[in-house]
């Protein structure tokens, strides 16, 4: 895996799993998964920097 590759906070996947427990109760689980930064292929990426992150830092 490339050490330069970063996770993008704007490409987040949220999933929900539901299953039944031993006594019939419903168990719901949630998880978040961040995807890798697309780099030059992303429209918010310019001159080696993410423009979305720069905008958040200014505020």
C-alpha positions as CSV (number, residue, x, y, z in Angstrom):
1,X,0.0,0.0,0.0
2,X,1.2,3.5,-0.8
3,X,2.1,5.6,2.2
4,X,1.2,8.8,0.3
5,X,-2.4,7.7,-0.3
6,X,-4.8,9.3,2.2
7,X,-8.3,8.8,3.2
8,X,-10.9,11.3,1.9
9,X,-13.4,12.6,4.6
10,X,-15.9,13.4,1.8
11,X,-15.9,9.8,0.4
12,X,-17.4,8.1,3.3
13,X,-19.5,4.9,3.1
14,X,-22.0,4.2,5.9
15,X,-23.4,0.7,6.2
16,X,-26.0,-0.8,8.5
17,X,-26.3,-4.5,9.4
18,X,-29.3,-6.1,11.0
19,X,-29.5,-9.6,12.4
20,X,-31.4,-11.5,15.0
21,X,-29.9,-12.5,18.4
22,X,-30.3,-15.9,20.1
23,X,-33.5,-14.9,21.9
24,X,-35.0,-13.2,18.8
25,X,-34.1,-9.6,19.5
26,X,-33.0,-7.4,16.6
27,X,-29.3,-6.4,16.7
28,X,-28.4,-3.4,14.5
29,X,-24.8,-2.5,13.8
30,X,-23.4,0.6,12.0
31,X,-20.0,1.1,10.5
32,X,-18.3,4.0,8.7
33,X,-15.6,3.3,6.1
34,X,-13.5,6.1,4.5
35,X,-12.4,5.5,0.9
36,X,-9.0,6.5,-0.5
37,X,-8.3,9.9,-2.0
38,X,-8.5,9.8,-5.8
39,X,-5.7,12.3,-6.2
40,X,-5.4,14.0,-9.6
41,X,-8.7,12.3,-10.7
42,X,-10.7,14.2,-8.1
43,X,-12.1,17.6,-9.3
44,X,-11.3,19.1,-5.8
45,X,-7.6,18.3,-6.1
46,X,-5.3,20.8,-7.6
47,X,-1.5,21.3,-7.4
48,X,-1.0,18.4,-5.0
49,X,-3.6,19.7,-2.5
50,X,-7.2,19.0,-1.7
51,X,-9.2,22.1,-2.2
52,X,-12.0,20.8,0.0
53,X,-9.7,20.5,3.0
54,X,-8.3,23.9,2.5
55,X,-11.8,25.4,2.4
56,X,-12.6,23.7,5.8
57,X,-9.4,24.9,7.4
58,X,-10.1,28.6,6.5
59,X,-13.5,28.5,8.3
